[in-house]
């Protein structure tokens, strides 16, 4: 046991007092999404109005707090007033006065700005009535949207650095690793490697210089879980890294953040500065002999830099290309020193496990996958946004309860998990619980947490083509199978969606998928064929329809659309012929016109202009 | 130390750094395109050397450390299929003008395609050949349409020369290996060493050939074509003629060169001796004056260009002696018309055969331009190019009877011949300097610590009480370290011998391809040391033709006349190169 130079409980009490002194807190989301919807104007307006209220005591003071992402990005700008237990959605600057006068000052909620359940049409008066939030368990994201991410005081009020103080007081690094190991926490970046075991393997090389790296190079299209943690609760990440550093004996750390996350970089820098000034980071943390400095390395936007060895090469100043992993980075990683690399969300879970105990964490989830996991829920669901659920939650609960079901009453078709490295799952998987190993067995993966929901109007071949296009362009070009193999897979998929594919192409596609998967150098290449393989597994018919019948069942692939004129309906007015930009329609006035399929570019101009609905699309 | 099981056979390993080496040392083989024993950095890009490892699935043998008890299979059905697919993909993306390719016959992709029976499948996208070929350099030609992105050139440039002239650009299928910002290679810091061409498995980087031009001169009845060849050519060219590496072909080469039409055959070893006379004298004079020390040897044109580009402030250290090629060039153009009948400055064509691509650039130095606008050396062939010409002529070296070189300017000593290997210039210089300084005969001619292919050697000598320290390095990466030492005032040696190619000229960028068999270099080096051993004369100053040259024409080493003919000047050449962008002109 050690006595620290800082009494964290006292600091916490002071911080809580500070937050109390703010009176009624109006939490306006200042996440990237809401900022784009005009959150700054909303904040300014609230501040202006709040200041106009003359107050006698702290209690009736009104404070506007710009917070991090509330998660329900679909409905931005979000304004939450915890003291009134209400969340307003889609707030515009012109709505602010009404909320202020009607609800805050006179206790009368503004009904039109409340969330309306798309299924029932009911307005959600209280925050917990919103299904999107009700079914979540927010742990890593618990503070996101609740505190001002640029205020260390507010972070302290929600127990920031308490876990670090605890481990420094106990002063037993191995016990920290034991605790993490017992919790069952697995890497949240996609691989799902047991975190405790990873820490232990690095701690084995304790003694000299070691590094802790946080991988914040979140590159999957549509994923923004890590960004949220970095932007909304940066101290939690810093604390998690510091605890890891203490456990493995490191004194220096890097956060690798993509340059496309300027707000995250700004807030992290701010947080590092604040924490260092208050001695929660830097030299001799809280008066102990443990020192830990954190640097921020901005990535230049290459997807592959999320791969551990490429990320290290990038920090070292080289081109971000993966390296062979014959020597484990636990032994020789960054600058050839022992290195621990975890993802943002993994680190964010660490202080929670230390504070609440490993039992709390492993009480959630399945046999092999514990705790909670964040997902970026996107696509054709009613409620898009950032969610956190316990492992073990089924896809059905995510999509239909939290996500509010499929938009516009359409039918569910598939869900894509794990981004470009993941795969598609179907109707029959809906009751499958979230679990690293089960998802992997079915050809998908938890991945970093991208979850794209697709409805019946989605062409599955096009989805595979989209992801293949992404990985081909993001391949670092180093190893042959990934560079040349994905190029040819993409070419075949392009042929198929253009209706030029052959059954032999399908064989080649599968052969290549196997070769690329088996023989690529790094994880990017090894997993690049997954979207193709999983869609081939569950939607082979759709590929064959494109190839053999030259039809896109979802009616998405332009090249496979056929516009025809129904001679029964056509009056021979010639409007379509005049509208056609390529002269593909011809005929004699007052008798049915015809479309020359060889000339038709499938633009649909004929159909849009026809007054008699005579033009049909198949 | 340990045992691994390869294809069911127990195989012992000792100090092999990877499984691939163990496989190869036990009579098995797996194909590789990106692996190079000479390069340190793990790369693992081509994926051709994948093997099945029990319990670990497919692993690249090239960067898997051997471990006791590993069970490995090298040629399963799965692996064969993967290798074949990789080859099909590479070939589809390759400019397949094989018949017209410089590398045909030496091309590793071609070799594996044959071995794996790769047929045109039509399954894959074929390359549109459209990247312009970079012919800007006098030494090498870069054709990215043939590149398989093995990265060997990139790594060689970085690991040998520390220059990083080449790097990767773009991503995905657009990835290419090219000079900084896509500049023509001639406008970069490239020093023309040609190691990238020597290590390239395909025809993406090749030597800029002058074979056709030389044939034309040989067949032109109005010209007289004179040739010289460098020390290390004689022990390497045999590899292209079906003979063992290291075989000394000096006399047979004299004959063969006459067979294919050269009118006079000289030996660069002669001018190597001449270089020693001049350089040893210059060195002693600098020692006496204590200025511009350490003296840098100036035989290696890649090293000279390196200094002119990167350290122009250090040029005062460089010996003012021309290189042996350039000295011979001056001698030929100056004296051949005087000594040999029928030769005039108008009809005389001077060709040199070098182990080196940088010599092609050296020949084009402004300093070596003659008053009539021609150069001292008109054409530079590499060993590889001469090998091709000899094969074109269909000569059978087993049956050729050796002859003597033309005299004067054809005799050489053992000191001249060891110029071709790292440490040889210093050893030759010491043999002469010792006797010049002490006035006594040097009995023990072999200076062992100067020999061997290590990248750095430091040798301390005692010249009858006068202590001397000489540093010998090969590769410019090592040379750069020396420059740093000198600039920091930490260098305590008086002479620095630098050869840019690993091991020296025996491993020059123009030598027959040997990147997969590093042992060949040792054989070549031994060939030169053997030549020294059996020579009638072994000290440059004992060469009778050298003595005669000084007596009749040059008076004495470093004389005014010698300076005019055999010495040169250097200058800051940064403006040739993009690195000078933004720098102010001095």
Interface residues (C-beta under 8 A of the other chain):
Chain A: X302 X304 X319 X321 X323 X324 X326 X327 X472 X473 X474 X475 X476 X477 X478 X479 X480 X481 X483 X484 X485 X486 X487 X488 X491 X504 X508 X511 X512 X515 X518 X519 X520 X521
Chain B: X18 X42 X43 X44 X45 X46 X47 X48 X50 X57 X58 X60 X63 X64 X65 X78 X81 X82 X85 X86 X89 X90 X92 X93 X123 X124 X125 X148 X149 X151 X167 X168 X170 X171 X172 X173 X174 X175
